[in-house]
């Protein structure tokens, strides 16, 4: 499962496997406890209450540990195949819905993507086959172990089959996407087909839920309805990501940039800065860039620490050109770059802002996260009130918490921008 990208933030690293951090999310312990109790009760029922409580807990914990190992092997399969394709695995996180191998970026080829996706379910189904086979061979000699392996084998079968459902972001959805991508040569067509598949399955699950409710099977109705709504929500989220990727490919920096800088002649005294900038208690002027000109030519910019470093009594005696820094030191981007490339570049800067340059290499404007986020939201049809824009600009964040950086990263080394 690959939908929950931020799980590693609240998880604990327990070890490393071939350099891959293994993390445990707190929610996973609830699953561990649930399966421990379930296996314990089944064990006690199997022995008709003749086993000690201690033995029941041991068998329950051992069953959960085998399940833990099974999920880990599933994610390690994804990870090792991804590493074989030249991709870096940031970490593996186990949580209440299973596991997640967090890759640095998506595989740039359809064959590689297919191999990575199919490796996890293959391992789960292989484990299911081996454990169920072992369970049958032990059915006479050791009833307890036979039942234990049968349980874990059945769970692996469930994990393998469930992950093969053609639903994004499950492995089955990635497999479907990769196959369509391979035969059509277009990654985005593969994603769209996988999204449509997920929507159809969600409608089917909801329909089964309604039929079950009519028949009086409330439990089954609730389960299928929740699954259907979850799948529909996931497919809708994927559709929105595709829409945003299309916007980021079609928009250029020139169409989005603003002008968050001031231009001053470099022969002015530094005192002039007090007319244009606000101060905090430390006497440091705000983050607005000050660009310097001389006889109509761009000559440099000022560092925001200039007023802090100069005694007040010298503000009339010092001139801006004495503190001028080369414009080339400012992070910049050309006006014709696609917006998704600007996002990647912005996240590599300290200030989260770029100087936009014309074809001639002259300052044209500035670009920050708020400019980009606001432009994307407008394309979607959402106009934010000025109050929200001011809050976002003050903190220099994407409005409404848009996760544009991850979306832009998914477009690196892919054919998405060409497809659009």
N, C-alpha and C positions, 0 to 999 in steps of 0.2 A: 504494500500500500504506500502511495506516494503523495497523498493529499495534504498531510499535516506537516508543513515545512518547519514550523516553529517549535515543535515538541522538544527538540534538544535543549532549548533555552531553560526549561524547567526540569531537566533530568539530571541524573548523576552518572558520571563516568566511573565504571567499575573495573575496566581493564582495556587492553588493546590487543587486537588480533591482526597480525601482519601490518601493524601501524594504523589500523582502523580503530578509533575510539568506540567502545561499546557502552551505550548509555541506557539507563533504566529510568523510565518515567514513573512517578509515584502512582499513577493510575494502574500500572501493571500489577502492583501488589494486590490490588482488589481482585484481579483475575486469578492470580496465584492462590489467594485465599479461597476464592469460589471453587476452583477445581480441586483444591486440597480437601475441602469439606465434602464436595460431591463424591470424590473417589473414596474418601473415608466412609461415608454412609453406604456406598455401594459395596465396599469391602465387608462392612459389618453385616449387611443384609445377606451377602453371599455365604458368610459363615454362620448365619442364623444367630448372631449375638454371642458366639462362642469365643471370638477373638478379644484380646484386651484392647482397651482404649488407646494405649501407647502404640500398639501395632497398627491400628487404624490410622492414626496420625502419620506414622512413618510411611505407610503405603500411599496415603493421600499426598504427602509432600513429595514423594518419589515420582508419582504420576505427574504432578505439576512441574517438577524439574525436567522430566522428559519432554513435556509440552514446551517448556522454555527452550530446551535444546533444539527441538524441532523447528520452532519459529526462528531461532538464531541461525540454524543451518539454511533455512529458506532465504534469509536476508544475506547470509554470507555467499550463497550461490550468486545472487544478484551482484554483490560487491566484487567477487573475484572475476566474474565474467566482464564486468565494467572495467576493472583494472586491466584485464587483457585487451580491452578495446582502447586503452590509453587514457581512461578517465580517472579522475581522483575521487575517492570516496571520503567525504568529510567525516561521517560517523554512521553508526547503526543505532537506532533507538527502538527499544521495545516498549509498547504502551498497551492500553486496554483493548485496542482493536487488532493487535498483532505486532507487526514490526515495520520499520521503515529504514531503507538504506538511502542516506542523503548524498546524492551525487553532486559534484561541483557544477556540472552542466549536463545537458542532455546529449546523448550520443548523436554525432553528426551524420551517421549513415543508417539506412533502413535495416540492413542486415545486422549491424551491431546492436541497434535498438531491439530487434526481434530476439537476438540471442540473450541479451540482458533480461528482457521481460519473461521469456519462457523458462529461464534457468530456475527461478524460484518455485513455480508450480511443479516443475519436473522433479525437484528434490523432495517436495512435500508428498507427491504421489508415489515416488520411489520408497520413501520412508513408510508410507501407509501400506504399500504392498509387502515390504519386508516385515513390518510389525504384525500385520494380520496373518501372514504366513507363519511367523514365529508363534503367534498365539494359538494357531491350530495345532502346531506340533507339540505345544506344551499343555494342551487341553486336558490330557489324561494324567501326565506326570506331575504337573504343578498348576492347579486350578487358579491360584492367586495371581501368579505371573502371567498366565494365559489371559486372564480377565484384564490385567493391567495393560498389557501390550495391545489387546483388542481395543481398549478405550483410546489409548494414544494413537493407535493406527487409524481409528475412525475419525479422530479429530484432525489428523494430518490429511485424510481423504477429504474432509470437509474444507480444510484450508486450501488444498490444492484445487478442488472443484470451484469453490467460491471465487478464488483469485482468477480463474479462467473465464469468468463471466465477462462478456465484451462491454465493460463499463469503464470509462475513464474516471478516476486514475488507477483502477485495479490493473493487475498484470494483463488480464484478458483484453482490456481496452487498449493497452499499449501494444499488445500483439496484433490486434485488429488494425490499429493505426499503422504499425510497421509494415504489415502485409499490403495494405492499400498504398502506402508510400512507396513500397518496392515496385509494385506493378504499374502505378501511375507516374512515378517519378516526382510526386508532389507530397510533401509532408503535411501541408495544410489540408489537402483533400483527405488524407488519412485521419487527421484529427476530427474533421467535420463528420466523416462517416462514423467514427467511434462515438461522437456526441449524439448523433441520431440514433445509434444503436442503444445507447444508455437511456435515452428518452423513451424509446419503444419498450424497453424492459421495465422502466419505472411505471409506465401506463399499465403494462401487463400485471405487475405486482399490485398496483392499486386496484385494478379490476378484480383480481383474485381476492383481495381483501374485502371488497364490497360483496362479492358472492358469498364469502365465508360469513360475513355479518348477517346476510339474508338467511343463511342456513342456521344461524345461531352459534357458530364457532367464533366466539368473541376474541379468544386468545389468538387464534390464527389470523383473524381479521386485523387485529391491532398490529401484529408482527409484520404482515405483508404490507399494510398501509405505511408503517414507519419505514420499512425498507424501500418502498416505492417513492416516498417523499424524499428520503435521503438520496437516492439515486438521481431523482429529478433535480434536486438542489445542486448536486455535484455536476450534472451535465449542464445546468444553467450557468454555473460558475465557469466551466470550461468555455462555454459560448461567449461569455463576457470577456474572458481572457483573449480569445480569438479576435473579438471586436476591437479590444484595446491594442492588440498587436497590429492590426490593420491600420488603426489611427496613427500609431507610432511610426509605421512605415511610410505613410502617405504625407504626414506633416514634416515640414522642414524647419530648421532653427529660425530662419528669417521670419516665418509666419507666426512665431510664438514669442520671440524675444521682446523684452521691454527695455527701458533705459534707466537702470538704477545706478547712475553715476553722475557726477558733476564735472564740468570742464572749467579749469581756471588757467589764467596766464601764469607762467612760472616765475615772473619777476615780481609777483605780489608778496607782501610780507605774510608770515605764517598767521598773523592775527586775523586775517581775512577768513580763516577757517571757522572762526567762532560765529560768523554770520550764517553759515550753512549747516552746521552740525550741532546736535545735542550732545550733552555730556552726562556721564554718570559720576558717581562719587569719587572715582579714581581718576577723573579728568582725562578719560580716553574717548575720542570721538567715535561716533557710531560706525557701522560696518560699510557704509556707502563709499564706493570707490571715488577717489578724486583723481581725475586724469589731467595732465598738464599739457598746455600748448604754448608755442612760441612762434609768432608771426604766421599763424595758420597751420603750423605743423605740429603733429603729435610728438612730444618729447619724453614722456614718462608718466609715472603715477606716484602717489604718496602712500607710505605705510601708515596704518591707523594709529601707530604709537607716537607719531611725531609730536603732538602737543604734550603728551605725558613726559617726553624726554627733554623738553625745552622749558626753562624757567619762564614764568609769566612775564617778567620784566624784559625778557629778550624777544618777545613775540613781534615787536615792531622792528627789531634789528636783524632778524633772520628772514631769509627769503625762500620761497618754495623750491626754487631750482637747486638750492643747497642740499635738499633732501630727496630729490627726484630719483626714482628707481626705473630701470628699463621696463617698458611695457611687455617685453617678451617673458618677464617673470610671472605675469598673470596667467592663470589657466585660461585657455582660449579654445574656440571652435569656429569653423567657417560657417557662413550663413546658409550654405546649401547642404549641410549634413542632415541626415535623417534624425528625427527626434529620439529614437531608441538608442542611437549611438551617443547622443548628448547625455542621456541618462547614465550610461555606463561611465562616461567621462566625468560627469559631475560627482559621482560617488567616489572617485579617486582623488578629489580635491579636498582641501582642509575646510574651505569656506562653504562648499556646496553651491558654487556659483561659477559661471563661465563668462568671459568677455567674448562677445560675438564679433567676428572680423568679416569685413567685406572681401570680395575677390582680390582687391588691391592690398589687403592686409591691414586695413584701417578699422578702428573701432566703429561698430555699427549699433551695438546695444549690449545688454546683459541677459543672461538666462539662468534662472534658478528653479528649484523644485516647484515653487508655487506657480511660476509661469507655465511650466509643463503640465502640472496637474490640472490647473484651471482650463487649459486648452483642451485636454483630453475630456474633461467633464462637459465642456461646452459641445464638443463633437457628439457626445453621447446624448446631449439634450438636457443637461443639468446646469443651470446657472446658479452659482453660489452667491449668497449675500455678501456684501463687502465686509461685514463683521467677521465671518469665517475666513475670508481671504486674508484679512489683517492678522488674525490669530496664527494662521499657517505661515504667513510671511515672517512674523515675529520669531517663530521657532524654526523657520526654514525647513518645513516638512511638506510632504505631499498632502494636499487637502483631503479630508475625510479618510486619512490613513491609507490612501491608495498604495498598493505594493508594486509600484511601477519598476523598481529596480530588478526584482525577481523576474517580472515579465520581460523586461529588456534583456536580461541575462539569457533567458530561454531562446532568444532570437539570435544569439551569437553562434556562429559556425552552423547555421541552419539555412534552409532555403525559404524561410518564411517571408523575408522581405522581398525576394524575387517573385514569389508566388502571388503576393498581393498585387 
